[in-house]
Amino acid sequence: MAALIDTLRARIAESGPLPVSTYMAAANAAYYAKGTAFGAAGDFITAPDISQTFGEMIGLWCAATWAAMGAPYPVLLVECGPGRGTLMQDLLRATAGIEGFNAAVRVHLVEQSPALRASQAYALSEIEPHWHDTLSTVPPGPMLLVANEFLDALPIRQYERTAQGWRERAITVDSAGALSFTAIDSGPAPVPIPLAAGADLGAVFEHCETAHEAVRAAAQRVCAHGGAALFIDYGHKASALGETLQAVRRHGYHSVLSDPGEADLTAHVDFAALAATARSRGARVHGPIEQGLWLRALGILMRLATLARGKPAAVGRDVHAGVRRLIEPDAMGALFKVMAVSHPSLATLDGFAQAGDNDHR
């Protein structure tokens, strides 16, 4: 996007190098504003587009959690980063037969892109959802929150171990006019002491304060009003050093600094750090566990058998392939993690207890 790169060059010329977080926020805001990211015709495919079973399992999880909450009426069903509305469609279809649940839910979508809001409105025209720019404007009340591949697109800060100590990575303009990385001194770096102590020169640590803000807000809400928040994303269970910032365009890797606003910028989620943030607000944390284990525990293979039964061979193969992609370790099953944050009274939640990973405090 020429206009954006020109704007970034002008900002750098006026104020100096931009932190990676500033660059990532600007690039992703421009990218998602177009509303063309998702699906085979876009730049990447998310789990709801791979198989309807993904949203269906999340729907059944939400209904079971609602029952464990005491079946409050009404209950806020909130999705952060709802894409084209596919996950919410599948979720509500799966719960249509569960007595009282769909009648109780009030759907709220946290989405800033006008183009994506239009897609969601079309997909969910029968339920009339309410839209919000941030979670802060969602009304109070018992809540079930779903955030699939939401945290990974939030802007990160990067810190690099140099001969002068930890320095923040930033974006500047080189002599040829191209964007390039540099290092700036922005004060104390938030690198955990155990990681900082053994870091080699060139090591990179990534920190996403906006992800912490999102989890902190969700934890505070469920502790105050009841409920649970479900986060699904790719990332690591334990905090670690390493550069994971990447760009995806047309279903392939793309240069992070090329064509800002034309590619999706993401980074791996540090689930251990986010779990600590949730606990600091008094919430109970379930997981994180591998997505494949969680989906198997919820019964995705039984749902697969039902969907494939009686179908033509080609359709059956496609159904199996989609579910396999979601659950197998060599696909999305191990890289993607699932973590729930709940009111302390919810000691066990479906999928976590069956997989042997629940109530981690």
N, C-alpha and C positions, 0 to 999 in steps of 0.2 A: 504494500500500500504506500505509494509515493508520498501522499499527503502526510501520513503518520511519520515516515522516516525523516521527512523534511522538518516536521515539528520537533522530533527528537533531536535532530542535529542542532536546531535553533536553541532548544533548551540547554543542550550541552555547551554550546558556544556562550550562552549567557550566564549559566550558573555552574558549569563544570560537570564532571562525570556523574551519571545517574546511577544510583544503586540498582542492582539487578531487580529488586522488588518493584521499583518504580517503572523500569522498562517492561517487566512482565505484566504488571497491572495495565499499563497503557496498551500493550500489544494484544492482550486477551480481551480487553474491553472492546477494542475495534474488531477483533476477530469474531466474537460471539454476537456482536451487534448485527452481523450479516445474517445469522440464523441458518447457515448452510453447512454447519460442521458435521452433522450426524448422518449415518447411513452409508450405503454403498456408493451413492452419488456424492458424498461429502468427503471428509478427510479421515474419519475413523468411525468404527462401529463399537457401540457399548453393549453391555450384556443384555439389556432389554430388546435390542435389535437382533441379537443372536438367537434368542429363544424366548418364547412367551412364558416358559416355565420359571424364568428368573423373577419376573414381576409377580407371578402367581405364588411362588414360595414366600416372597416378601409380604404379600397380602395375607397369607395364612399366618405368618409370624405376627403381623400387626393385630389380627383378630385374636390370636391366642394371648398376646400381651394385653390387649384391651380387656379380655375376660379376667386375666390375672389382676388387673387394676380395679376390678369390681364392676366392669361394664359401664363406665360413666356415660351419661347422656346430657349434652353432646360431648364429643371428643374431637379435638383438632387433629386432622391428618395433614401434616406439613411435609412437603417435599422441597428440598434445596437443590437447585440445578436440575429441573425436571425435563430438560431436553425438549423433545417434541411431544411429550405427554404419554409416551408409549408405556413406561413403567406404571404410571398411575392407572392407565386403562386396564392393563393386565391385572393389577392389584385389585381393583374394584370388581372386575369380572370374577376373580377367584373367590371373593368374599360375598358375592351376591346371595349365596345360599346359606350364609351364617346368620342366624336369627338376630336381628337388632343392630348388627354392626354397620351396614351401609346407611341405615336410617340415622344412626348416631353421628356419623362422621361429618365434619365440616372441612372441606378441602381448601388448603391454603398453599400457594406456590410462591417460593422465593426465587424470583427471576428478574433480572434487570434488562434483558434484551427485548425490545419491542417486537422484533421479528420472531423470536422464539415464543413470546407470549401469544402472538397470533397463531402459531402452530399449536400451542397448547389449548387455546380457546377452541380451535376447530376439533381437536381430538377429544376434548372433554366438554363439548357443548351441552351435554345432557345434565351435567352436574353443577355448572356455574361456579367454578372455583374463584377464590379471591387471590389477588396478586400482591406481592410485597417486594420492595427492593432489598430489604434485610429482614432477619428474624425479629428484630426489635419492634416492628410494627404489627406482628401477629398478635391478636388479642390474647389475654391470659386465659388459662384453663387447662385441663388435662390434655396432654399432647402425645401423639405418636409422630416422630420425625424420621424421615428417610432421606439419606444423602448418599447417592451412588455416584461415584466418580465426580464428586464435588470438591473435596479438599485438595486434590492433586493439582487443580487449576488455579488455586489461590497463590498470590505472589510470595515468593520466598526471598530471603536474604542469603547471600553466600559469603563465607569467610574463608580466607586462604592463609595457610601457615607460611610466612615468609621469613627471611633472615632477620627482619625487624620485628617479628612477632606476628600475631594474627591481624590481618587487614581485610576490610570488606571489599568484595569484588564489585566493580562498577563498569558501566558502559561509557566509552569515549569514542571519539572519531579519530582515525589514523590519518596519516599524511595523504592518503589516496581518497579520503572522504568516506571510507567504509567504517561501519561500527566495529569496535573491538573491545576486548576486556582490558581492564586495568585494576589497580588496587589503590584504595584510599584508606586513610586513618579516620575512622568514625567513632572512636572511643572503644570501651571494653567490648569484646566479642562474647556472645552468649554460648560459648563452647563448654559443654560439661567438663569438669576437671579431669575425670578419668580418661576422656577422649583426648583432651588437649595435652595431657602429660606425655603420651606416647606418639604424638603426631609427627610425621616426617615433613620436611620442607615440601611445599606443593600440595599438602593435604587440604581438602575442602570440607567444610561443615555447612550444612544448610539448615535454616531456621525459618519457619512460617508462622509469624505472629498472628496473621489473619485466621489461620486454621485454629490456633489456640483460642482466639476470640470467639470463633464459631462454636467450638466445643465447650468453652467456658459458659457461653450464653445458653446453650442447650442444657448443660448440667444444672445451671441455676434455675432454669424454668421447670425442669422435671422434678427437681427437689422441692420447689415452691408449690407446684400445682399438680404434680403426679404425672407419671408416664415414662416414656423411654425414647431415646434417639438412637437410630441405627446408622452406622457409618460403614460404607463399603468402598474400598479403594485399593490401588496397588501401593505397596510400601513394605516397610520392615517392622518386625515386632520390637526389636531392640534399637535404641539410638546408635548411630554409627557415623563414621566419617565416609565421605564419598560424594562425588558430583553426580546428580541424577537429573538435572535440568535437561529437558529435551524438547524438540519441536517435531510435530507430526503434520504432514501435508500429503493429501492424496494417498493415504494408507501406507506411507513410508516415512522414514526419518528425514528430517530437514534441518538445515543449519539454524541454530538458535538465533543468530544475529542477522539472518537474511530475511528480507520481506516481512518486517514486523507488521502484525495485523492480518497476515495471510496464512499463518500456521498456528496450530494449537500448542501452547507452551504449558508443560506440566512438569512436576517433580514428585518423587516418591514421598509418601506420607510417613512421618515418624510416629507410629502408633504408641510407642512407649511413652514418649513425651506428652502426647495428647491425653493418654490415660491418666498420667500424673496430674495434669491440669483438671480433668474431670473430678478426680478424687479430692483435689484441693478445695472443691466447691461442695463436698459432701455427697457426691453421687456414687452409686455403685457401678463398677465397671465389669462388663462381661466380655471375655476375650482379651486381645484380638486372637482370632483363629483363622486358619486358611479357609477361603471361600468354598473350596471343594468339600471339605469336611462339614462345614455348616449346612450347605445345600443337601448333602447326602443325609445328614441327621434330620432335616426337615421333611425328607421323603421325596426328593426330586426324581429318584429312579422309579418310584411307583407312579408318579405322574407321567414320566416318560413312557412307561409301559402302556398306560391308558391312552395317551395321545397316539402312539404308534399302532395300537391294535386295530386291525381291519383296514389299515391304510395301504395304498399301493407301495410296492417295494421302494420306489424312488423317494416317496414322501417319508417313509419310515427311516430311510438312510439319512435324510436331511434332519429329521427330528433327533435322531441319535447323535449326529455330528454336532448339532447345536448344544445339546446337553453335555456331550463330552468336552467341548471347548470350555464350558463353564466350570467343570469339576475336576478335570484331569490335571495332575501336577505339571505336566509338560505344556499345558496351555494356560488357562487363567486360574486354575484351581489352587495353586500354591502361591503365586505372585500376589494375587488379590487377597486382602484380609478383611475380616468382618469384626466390628467392635460395637457393642451397645453400651449406652450410658443411661442409667435408670434411677428412679427414686429408690432410696435405700430399702424400702419395704419389698421391692421385687427381687427376691433372693435368687430365683432361677428364671431363666428365659429360654424359650424353645430354641433348639438348635445348638445352644451352647452347652447345656447340661448333657444332652445326648452325646455330644462330641467330646465330653470330658473336659470342658474348659468354660467354667461359669463362676461367677462371683469371685473374681480376682480383685483383691483390695490391697 
